[in-house]
Amino acid sequence: MNRKEEYRALLSELEQLPPELEQTVERAVRRKRKLRNKRRFWGIPVGSLAACFLGFVLLVNLFPPFARACGNVPVLRELAEAVAWSPSLSAAVQHDYVQPIGQTKTEMGFTASVEYVIVDRKQVSMFYTLEYDAALWEQVHVDYEYGDLHGWAGDAGTLWQKPGELREISMNFVDQDVPATLDLALKISAEPRTDQSAGPTEYVGNSLFEEPHYEEPDYLAELTFTLEFDPSYTAQGTVIPVNADFTLDGQRFTLTEVELYPTHLRVNLEDDPTNTAWLRGVDLYLENEHGERFGSSINGITASGDPDGEGYATFWLDSPFFSQGEHLTLYISGADWKDKDAPRVRVDLGTGTAEHLPDGIQFLRAEQQAEGWIVYFTMPRETNGSLYNNFSGGFWDEAGNHYEIWQFGHTYGYRDPVTGETVEEDTMFTENFPLAGFEGDVVYLEPNRNRTTDFSIPVSIPIS
């Protein structure tokens, strides 16, 4: 039995549902019949699932008995995990938009299985598991290589791979489409278990202040898979011309086109060269005539830069590919800017003060350690809850000498200077970084953004 047949067989097994779920599935089936009579968005055909799979997203998240029932079926358990972290991929899974792969290879006691992929014209998500003897290895790391493939952005590896854990490898393509075949190499390194009764290791200094040097690990195994993508999947996607001019806070833009794919949607903007500020971030979402919203992705690319400037030109959103709407409108509720004439942030380490801080950013403190200074700033999290670097990868002293920032640290919330407790973990985060190699009291930092605009009435742009 191949992977596709196994996939279908497992779905059939779940047709015998626990009694407490029968009414729930019946409601899902009725909703499916109702939606079948509606015209699909841009008339894109999609596959159908067995009745038990209808409403799978809802059942997994809201009904523990169903989740437990799926727990004994490996593929569906993996799909349930996929549903949990991506609205676009969960919609793809719900509509049977999954290509089973089922390739397995073993080397040096490590067994990797590429289970399936979700792929379209511009993005591929590959899902794999790795089995090994956890009694032998403390931590297992996997680096990803893709042969001579170029023109993509995505995952390079994982820091810690648990036995049997499903992991996603995501690749996004911009200047070219997803290839027909892809060579995926999983390069495995591991740290053996050690005697926990051994004494403490000798202190060797704070590595935050050291320039990182990459050393290729001693790989224990290298498992290479040749993945062939079904052309009916890689052909999916369409470009919708818009060419709508609009203004944000006095800055002029053109929404040139929207790229619609099953896994995501891209909004492409062009800015007017006479603008006085770079667009460094934007709060935006799509909405159809039924009130369904499609926002920014949480785990993945949210924006890409303008090759001709310092702003962003393309923004990623969750996909309405499988929605039932016929009309879409883009709404912009806020924007982050970097004024082209904005001064750098001046930080006086001796007095603990900062000038020209961006909107919403606070200078918490500066700590002097044996190796140098570490500075701490607090700032609001993104609308979707994600974190970001607010400063570029370098700083300057008063003489204009440039220094590198080797590492950034981020923690949820911030430490209250009076109580010492961590507060506002849901809305704020702390960014810290070392000022390596610097001796003095004053540094200058380059913020990635310096002000924010919130629109009480969102700017709306019809897409279709």
Secondary structure as the mmCIF struct_conf table of DSSP 4:
data_model
#
loop_
_struct_conf.conf_type_id
_struct_conf.id
_struct_conf.beg_label_comp_id
_struct_conf.beg_label_asym_id
_struct_conf.beg_label_seq_id
_struct_conf.end_label_comp_id
_struct_conf.end_label_asym_id
_struct_conf.end_label_seq_id
HELX_RH_AL_P HELX_RH_AL_P1 ARG A 3 GLU A 13
TURN_TY1_P TURN_TY1_P1 LEU A 14 GLU A 15
BEND BEND1 GLN A 16 GLN A 16
HELX_RH_3T_P HELX_RH_3T_P1 PRO A 19 LEU A 21
HELX_RH_AL_P HELX_RH_AL_P2 GLU A 22 ARG A 36
TURN_TY1_P TURN_TY1_P2 ASN A 37 ASN A 37
BEND BEND2 LYS A 38 LYS A 38
HELX_LH_PP_P HELX_LH_PP_P1 ARG A 39 ARG A 40
HELX_RH_3T_P HELX_RH_3T_P2 PHE A 41 GLY A 43
HELX_RH_3T_P HELX_RH_3T_P3 ALA A 51 PHE A 53
TURN_TY1_P TURN_TY1_P3 LEU A 54 GLY A 55
HELX_RH_AL_P HELX_RH_AL_P3 PHE A 56 LEU A 62
HELX_RH_AL_P HELX_RH_AL_P4 PRO A 64 GLY A 71
TURN_TY1_P TURN_TY1_P4 ASN A 72 ASN A 72
BEND BEND3 VAL A 73 VAL A 73
HELX_RH_AL_P HELX_RH_AL_P5 PRO A 74 TRP A 85
HELX_RH_AL_P HELX_RH_AL_P6 PRO A 87 GLN A 94
TURN_TY1_P TURN_TY1_P5 HIS A 95 ASP A 96
STRN STRN1 GLN A 99 GLU A 107
TURN_TY1_P TURN_TY1_P6 MET A 108 GLY A 109
STRN STRN2 PHE A 110 VAL A 119
BEND BEND4 ARG A 121 LYS A 122
STRN STRN3 GLN A 123 GLU A 131
TURN_TY1_P TURN_TY1_P7 ALA A 134 LEU A 136
STRN STRN4 TRP A 137 GLU A 145
TURN_TY1_P TURN_TY1_P8 GLY A 147 ASP A 148
BEND BEND5 GLY A 151 GLY A 151
STRN STRN5 TRP A 152 GLY A 154
STRN STRN6 GLY A 157 THR A 158
BEND BEND6 LEU A 159 LEU A 159
TURN_TY1_P TURN_TY1_P9 PRO A 163 GLY A 164
STRN STRN7 ARG A 167 PHE A 173
BEND BEND7 VAL A 174 GLN A 176
HELX_LH_PP_P HELX_LH_PP_P2 ASP A 177 PRO A 179
BEND BEND8 ALA A 180 ALA A 180
STRN STRN8 THR A 181 PRO A 192
TURN_TY1_P TURN_TY1_P10 GLN A 196 SER A 197
BEND BEND9 ALA A 198 ALA A 198
HELX_LH_PP_P HELX_LH_PP_P3 GLY A 199 TYR A 203
HELX_RH_3T_P HELX_RH_3T_P4 SER A 207 PHE A 209
BEND BEND10 GLU A 210 GLU A 210
HELX_LH_PP_P HELX_LH_PP_P4 GLU A 211 PRO A 212
BEND BEND11 LEU A 220 LEU A 220
STRN STRN9 ALA A 221 GLU A 228
HELX_RH_AL_P HELX_RH_AL_P7 PRO A 231 THR A 234
TURN_TY1_P TURN_TY1_P11 ALA A 235 ALA A 235
STRN STRN10 THR A 238 LEU A 248
TURN_TY1_P TURN_TY1_P12 ASP A 249 GLY A 250
STRN STRN11 GLN A 251 LEU A 260
BEND BEND12 PRO A 262 THR A 263
STRN STRN12 LEU A 265 ASP A 271
TURN_TY1_P TURN_TY1_P13 PRO A 273 THR A 274
BEND BEND13 THR A 276 THR A 276
STRN STRN13 ALA A 277 ASN A 288
TURN_TY1_P TURN_TY1_P14 GLU A 289 HIS A 290
STRN STRN14 ARG A 293 PHE A 294
STRN STRN15 SER A 296 SER A 296
BEND BEND14 ILE A 298 GLY A 300
STRN STRN16 ALA A 303 GLY A 305
TURN_TY1_P TURN_TY1_P15 PRO A 307 ASP A 308
BEND BEND15 GLY A 309 GLY A 311
STRN STRN17 TYR A 312 LEU A 317
TURN_TY1_P TURN_TY1_P16 PHE A 321 PHE A 322
BEND BEND16 GLN A 324 GLN A 324
BEND BEND17 GLU A 326 GLU A 326
STRN STRN18 LEU A 328 ASP A 339
TURN_TY1_P TURN_TY1_P17 LYS A 340 ASP A 341
HELX_LH_PP_P HELX_LH_PP_P5 ALA A 342 ARG A 344
STRN STRN19 VAL A 345 ASP A 348
TURN_TY1_P TURN_TY1_P18 LEU A 349 GLY A 352
STRN STRN20 THR A 353 GLU A 355
BEND BEND18 HIS A 356 HIS A 356
HELX_LH_PP_P HELX_LH_PP_P6 LEU A 357 PRO A 358
TURN_TY1_P TURN_TY1_P19 ASP A 359 GLY A 360
STRN STRN21 GLN A 362 GLN A 369
TURN_TY1_P TURN_TY1_P20 ALA A 370 GLU A 371
STRN STRN22 GLY A 372 PRO A 380
HELX_LH_PP_P HELX_LH_PP_P7 ARG A 381 GLU A 382
TURN_TY1_P TURN_TY1_P21 THR A 383 ASN A 384
BEND BEND19 GLY A 385 GLY A 385
STRN STRN23 PHE A 391 TRP A 396
TURN_TY1_P TURN_TY1_P22 GLU A 398 ALA A 399
STRN STRN24 HIS A 402 GLU A 404
STRN STRN25 GLY A 409 TYR A 412
BEND BEND20 GLY A 413 GLY A 413
STRN STRN26 TYR A 414 ARG A 415
TURN_TY1_P TURN_TY1_P23 PRO A 417 THR A 419
STRN STRN27 THR A 422 VAL A 423
TURN_TY1_P TURN_TY1_P24 GLU A 425 THR A 427
STRN STRN28 MET A 428 LEU A 435
TURN_TY1_P TURN_TY1_P25 ALA A 436 GLY A 437
BEND BEND21 GLY A 440 ASP A 441
STRN STRN29 VAL A 442 PRO A 447
BEND BEND22 ASN A 448 ASN A 448
STRN STRN30 ARG A 451 PRO A 462
#
